[in-house]
Amino acid sequence: MNLSTDPLDILRLHHAWAQGLLLQRCAELSEADLRRRFEIGPGSLHDILVHILGAARYWHDRVRGLDPVRPALDPAPLGEPQPARSLDEIRAIAAQSDGELESLVRDLQQGTIADVLISRRPPGKRFSSAAAVLHIFTHAVHHRAQALNILRRLRPDQPALELDLPDWQILCQNP
């Protein structure tokens, strides 16, 4: 297998891998630990996972030009508890999201989606579809770091997850 060199492909593949590892680690926890509140980002591992997926879905829909976008996965204000979803449901949403992001990245690379989007806040400002797609991945990295912090607090005896891009490429793209 050749090493990926396209930045969008790298970010997309890494995103799916890192999200999968985080979901595996979360599967080892009790429901109470998944929902335990912390003064970090969205507030719990459950809410971080739902927020990452909700943001990916929102930006996917915006770049695709869907109006209206699908309902929010995390309708409560950031930092407040979100409606409970099972880890199986979160995994299913993540799998669907991975497929949508693969298609979105391919279409962005092929130039088959609009180059420019119009912001809603502030209204009327322009930004590129590429910036929105890159935001999906950088936003997820930010919140996965919060999840790793929570995991260290919940299970200080477990080794930390290493989710860096080079780790992904070394582990996943070398025979």
N, C-alpha and C positions, 0 to 999 in steps of 0.2 A: 504494500500500500504506500502510495506517495504521501509525503507530508503536505497538509493543506497550507497554502500560502495566501489565499484570498482572505483578507481581514473579516469580511462578512461571514464567510463560511466558518472561519475559525471561531468567531464569536458565537455563532448559532450552534455549532457542534459542542463547543465548550459549555454553553448555557444548558443544553439538554443533559450533558454528562454531569455537571455540577448539581443541577436540580435533582437528577436521579440519585446521586449520592446523598444529598441532603434528605430526600424522602426516605431513603433506606435507613439512615440514622434515626429519623423521626419515628419510623416504624418500631424501633426498639423501646420507645417511651410509652408511658401510660397516657391515657386521654387527659388526665389531670396535668401531667407535665407538658403536654402539647398546648394546653390552654392556660398554663400558669402565666400570670401577668408579670412583666418586667418593665422598667422605665427605659426601654430600648425600642426605638422605631415604632412599628405598629403594636407592640406590646406583648406578643406571644409567638411561639413558633407557628402555631396554627394561623394566626393572623398575618404573619410575615409571608408564609407560603401563599395564602389566598391573595394578599396584596400584590405579590410579584406576578401571579397569574392574571389577576384583574388588570394590572397595568399593561401587561403584554397584550391582552385581549383588546383593551381600549385602543392602544396605539396601532395594533393590527387593523382594527376596524377603521380608524381614522385614515391610515395610509391607503387602505382599500377604497376609501370614499364612501363608506357606509354611513347613512344618515337616516335614522339615528343609529348610534352604536348600540351594541347589545347591552342589556342591563349590567350594572356593576356587580362584580363578584363580592366586593367588600363595600357594601352601602353605608356602613356606620362611619363616622368621622375617624380619620387616622388616629390611632392610639386608644380607641374605644373597642370593646370586644365586637367581633364580627359574628354573624350568624354561623352556627356550628355546621361544619362539613366533615364527613368522615375522611380518614386518610385515603381510603379507596376512591372516594369521590374526587379528592384533590389530585390523586394520581391520574385518574381518568381525564380530568381537566388539563393536567400537565401534558399528557400524551396528545390530546387534541391540539393544544397550544404548540407543541413541538412540530406537528404536521403543518399547522398554519404558518408558523415562522419559516419553515423550510420553503414553502411555496412563496411566501412574501419575499424572502431574500432572493430566491431565484428570479422572481419577476422584477425586483429592483435591479439586479445585475443585468437582466435582459432589456431593461428600459421600457417595460410594458405597464408601468404604473406612473401616475403623475409625479413630476419632479418636485413640485412645490405644493405645499399645504398652506392654508390660511389659519392663523391662530384664532382661538376663541377667547383667550385671555392673554394679553389685551386683544380686543377684536381687530381683525383686519391685517395684522402683521404676517409677513411671509416667513416660512422656514422650509427646509428641504425634507423630502420623504426620507432621504438617507439619514438625516439627523434624528428623525423620529424612530427609525429602525435601530440605529445605534443606541438611542436612549433606552430601548427595551432591554438591551443586554447590559449596559452600564448601570441602569437602575437595579436590575436583578443582582449584579455583583455587590452593590451597596447594601442591599437588604440581606443577601446571603451572609455578608460579614456580620450583620446584627444577629442572624440566626446562629452563626458559629459562636458568637459571644454568649448567647443564651445556652447553647449546648455545653460550653465549658463550665458554666455556672451549675447546670443541672447534673452533669456527669463529669466532675473534675478528674476522675480516675481513668476516663477513656482517652485514647490518643485523639488529638485534634484532627479534623478533616483538612486535608490539603487540597484546595480547589483552584490553584493557580493555573493559568493557561499553559505554561511549560509542563506542569505535572500532567495535565490532560493529554498534551501531545506526546509526551514520553510514554505514558501508560496506554494510550489508546491508538496511537498511530504508528507504533513500532511493532513489527512482527515478533 
